[in-house]
Amino acid sequence: MTAGGLPMVVPAQDLPARVRIHEVGARDGLQNEKSAVPTQIKAEFIRRLAGAGLTTIEATSFVHPKWVPQLADAEELFPLVRDLEVALPVLVPNQRGLDRALALGADRVAVFASATESFAKANLNRTLDESLAVFEPVVRHAKDEGVHVRGYVSMCFGDPWEGAVPLHQVARVCTALRDMGCDELSLGDTIGVATPGHVLELLSVLNEAGVPTDVIGVHFHDTYGQALANTLAALQHGVTTVDASAGGLGGCPYAKSATGNLATEDLVWMLHGLGIETGVDLGRLTATSVWMAAHLDRPSPSRTVRALGKTTQPHKDQ
């Protein structure tokens, strides 16, 4: 480790020069909290993340409060942060959610699909094809409004009810979302069972199915400690967008075996050590996660936050 709490930089061959981190802590992370975080704290969290150099911060979800009560304040939260000069995508589950987001000036939205029937029924209460049919007019409307659309695909590598997910099945959902008009896809390892070879094989199958690497992002969970290894495999394939959650917040409320997302700090430590640019100030990011951990009244699961935050006493007012 070099002075200032930064890794020694030793570049590796055939990796991207820069990676865009799609920060999901404020949405995917906080939606799994047992109790709702105050709106002002969420807004300050997003502002601190932006101050740390993150340029894409998923702000909230316009899902019905009945399903995700932790994000019931979307209408109050979004106006508090929309002045930030960063991308602020929001999750929209249906046409009503899109209308709510558009009314507040959102210009980047995401829809949330599944690669398996079981998870589509558990998460969306529809069959896989029924869920895709719901998304099609939503995506079309968003594109007509000039809005950027991301398509999340969950359970790309394994499903707690179905086990291993056939690669061609994932490719079918991804191509359907692309055909609808999605600008970007995020491949979710929702229960964290992927391994590097599996990641490389799925990316190759997607390319063969006509999905280019430059529209693909990866979203790994660290259930079996494979998130960073899987990310490195994706980078070796040419992926340049990686989802991560500050402090390792989050999981999945509909998949009991899903543990936290890849921690943004752990990702940044690896990327900076490889000489890959992110634009993120690791010290400020770590301080932000220490601050949020204090508000959540528990330590961050991020190994990097624990290592760099040892001398920083978390305090809600700092």
Disulfide bonds with the S-S distance in Angstrom:
none
